[in-house]
Amino acid sequence: MSGHGDRELLLVGVGVMGRPYVAAARRLGLRVRAVEAHDWAGAIEDLVDAVEPSRGRYGSLDELWAETVHSAARTHPPAGILAFTESHVLGAALAQDRFGLPGPSLQAAVISRNKALQRGRFRTHGIGQPDHVLTDDLADSAGWAGPRLPVVVKPLSSAGSDGVELVADAAAFERTALRRAAERPLLVESALEGPEYSWEALVRDGEVWFSNLTAKTTTGPPHFVEVAHRAAVSLPAPDADRVAALGRSVIDAIGMRTGIVHLEFRMTDAGPAVMEVAVRTPGDYIMELCSLAYGIDWHEMVVRLATGTELPPPPRGPVRHAASLFVISDPGLVIAVDGLDEVRRHPAVVDAAVKVAVGDTVGRTSSSLQRTAYAVLAADSPEELEEAIEFTRRTLSIKTVPAATEE
């Protein structure tokens, strides 16, 4: 493609959910050079001006992504570099640091990719978080975990609840230690109680330009897979002040400079307590929800931040109410998929899709990658939004029967 300005955005990862960044860059008159996994390169070559294939894979091999990003930035100096998802963050931050471009900071990127580094940093800064221990032998931490049960076991670097599980009692801990004996290192944390939220912030030079609060619903224990998000929620003034202070403290603690922050926390009896922080695009259509709720394109704001482009005045507050829903199906053989067309016709439904078909086999859901359908909704009032959510839950149905291997 051609006809765009000389300034170029180096977009690290596009996939499907990163495509709004391409559209936003186009609106700003930027060329787009994408670093993309070999398996995805062909699918996006008509969307961007150039593709740099990488041997990196989504969710892993940060080092291979970093190699390709550095090579592309050195050969084709960009106006800005933007990391799409977890495995892209380090490579982008290394290049941003090397070539003097806006970004979250190399320090913030490294800390965001390692939950143990987060725990150590937050402890030093006095930020609320669970009790925790880092171990390279889960069985050896049984003595620490015993008086704190239930506890949460998690890997240091993951997304979408992958590898996160609640362990309820001593017998379950022993079984988990056997099953996960080959995994190291692992974090073991006391289980937090209280409603779960995420705080999304657009940050420039260490200062929050605008932020959003998202309320979450999960499957609960043992894996806490997210099934709904409601954006632009408000809390009573004292709690809202505590959340804002928490966000500022986390930004300071990790050395965040410029970009987007996605902070997950629980509102406990003692106040907000951090679960984890990321300096990349939040999943589950949260960017789309924020755009719908506030009447600005959050993808475009992130591109503006990455390229040092002027920002418009921040929104005064929400103009709509938005949510995303996800379907968790019973494990087994899919025998029917119903209600998708009806759901799509609902005036509050912006987007909806099913990820399985009749004849597919669905496994037990332990991460967000295994959910079987989704819907994005927006309405003018909270009441209309809740009515649309209930309609979608009733109408969108994926029926399964036990698969032969499960009988």
Salt bridges, closest charged atoms under 4 A:
GLU8 OE1 - ARG31 NE 3.00
GLU8 OE2 - ARG33 NE 2.80
ASP49 OD2 - ARG26 NH1 2.61
ASP49 OD1 - ARG31 NH1 3.87
GLU52 OE2 - ARG33 NH1 2.80
GLU52 OE2 - HIS76 NE2 3.94
ASP62 OD1 - ARG113 NH2 2.88
GLU67 OE1 - ARG55 NH2 3.17
GLU86 OE1 - ARG113 NH1 2.86
GLU86 OE2 - ARG280 NE 2.58
GLU165 OE1 - ARG179 NH2 2.92
GLU165 OE2 - ARG180 NH1 2.95
GLU183 OE2 - ARG180 NE 2.86
GLU189 OE2 - ARG119 NE 2.77
GLU189 OE1 - LYS154 NZ 3.29
GLU196 OE1 - ARG266 NH2 3.42
GLU200 OE2 - HIS262 ND1 2.83
ASP205 OD1 - ARG257 NH2 3.89
GLU226 OE2 - LYS216 NZ 3.81
GLU226 OE1 - HIS229 NE2 3.54
ASP239 OD1 - ARG242 NH2 2.48
ASP252 OD2 - HIS125 ND1 3.86
GLU264 OE2 - HIS262 NE2 3.14
GLU276 OE2 - LYS115 NZ 3.97
ASP284 OD2 - HIS229 NE2 2.71
ASP284 OD1 - ARG371 NH2 2.50
ASP297 OD2 - ARG27 NH2 2.68
ASP297 OD1 - HIS299 ND1 3.80
GLU300 OE1 - ARG27 NE 3.17
GLU300 OE2 - ARG304 NE 3.00
ASP338 OD2 - LYS399 NZ 2.93
ASP380 OD1 - ARG320 NE 3.46
GLU386 OE2 - ARG230 NE 2.78
GLU390 OE2 - ARG393 NH1 3.12
